[in-house]
Amino acid sequence: MTQTAEPIQKVSIIVSRGSLEGVYPGLIMANGARMEGIEASLFFTFFGLDAIIKKRMNSLKVATVGNPGMHMPTILGAIPGMSAFATSMMKKEIEKLDIPPIGEFITMIHDAGCEIYACKATVDMFHLKKDDFCEEVDGVISVGQFYEKAAGAQIIFT
Amino acid sequence: MAPMSFAGKTIELDADGNLANRGDWSDDLARELAAQDGIAELTPQHWAVINFMRTVFEKDGDAPSIRRLTKESGVDTKMLYALFPKGPAKRAAKIAGLPKPKGCI
């Protein structure tokens, strides 16, 4: 089967969630694509936009409520400080793997040649301005423009 | 993969096409591997990356992450991708005579 499969040439990755564990997978996949010489772009939508908003990108948190992966009763996850604690634990482990914090990671991925876009509908909904975003953002684009740019790519939704 | 011949010697390759024996590596072989990848000339910056990767591999048994590479080798991310446009981690490791890096970053 793999003998006939064409290598992936291009990926367009959508990041729709704003928790730490919601943002990292898309960034790791985008960076990994560029490392392999695969063309990549990132499209941030809904709460995923927090990852490219200057004031928020370095304070994303792990969701300890409504996250069955935490293996923690909801009532414990809701205790004040629990999310901050889980976040600091995860950040330590992430640093051990040499994965950069979000802000540094976005710069690294952009320097690697990955284009970074914000979703226009969300930007309008949250009344955001170009100024709210980090400088790596290449533009605020509509869904239609996203599909145009994704021509020939595998689209990955996270 | 099928072995390659270079300077009258047979060079064994692993499943990814990288050198099976690091002892086979030489500066000339690195130039040949680079040429196969479309890199016509290895500049001092290419060598900085290649030598850094080899040093880290000797010590840690794996190639460095891109982040470490850019922080410690003196070649920044943009330059790294310009030097190895087909993907720095995999291609630079191959030219440096190392196995494909295991890490995700």
Chai-1 contact restraints between the chains, C-beta under 6 A:
chainA,res_idxA,chainB,res_idxB,connection_type,confidence,min_distance_angstrom,max_distance_angstrom,comment,restraint_id
A,G32,B,C104,contact,1.0,0.0,6.0,A-B,restraint_1
A,M35,B,G87,contact,1.0,0.0,6.0,A-B,restraint_2
A,M35,B,A89,contact,1.0,0.0,6.0,A-B,restraint_3
A,E36,B,G87,contact,1.0,0.0,6.0,A-B,restraint_4
A,G37,B,K86,contact,1.0,0.0,6.0,A-B,restraint_5
A,G37,B,G87,contact,1.0,0.0,6.0,A-B,restraint_6
A,D98,B,S65,contact,1.0,0.0,6.0,A-B,restraint_7
A,D98,B,R67,contact,1.0,0.0,6.0,A-B,restraint_8
A,D98,B,R68,contact,1.0,0.0,6.0,A-B,restraint_9
A,D98,B,I105,contact,1.0,0.0,6.0,A-B,restraint_10
A,I99,B,I105,contact,1.0,0.0,6.0,A-B,restraint_11
A,P100,B,R67,contact,1.0,0.0,6.0,A-B,restraint_12
A,M108,B,T77,contact,1.0,0.0,6.0,A-B,restraint_13
A,D111,B,T77,contact,1.0,0.0,6.0,A-B,restraint_14
A,D111,B,K78,contact,1.0,0.0,6.0,A-B,restraint_15
A,A112,B,T77,contact,1.0,0.0,6.0,A-B,restraint_16
A,A112,B,Y81,contact,1.0,0.0,6.0,A-B,restraint_17
A,G113,B,Y81,contact,1.0,0.0,6.0,A-B,restraint_18
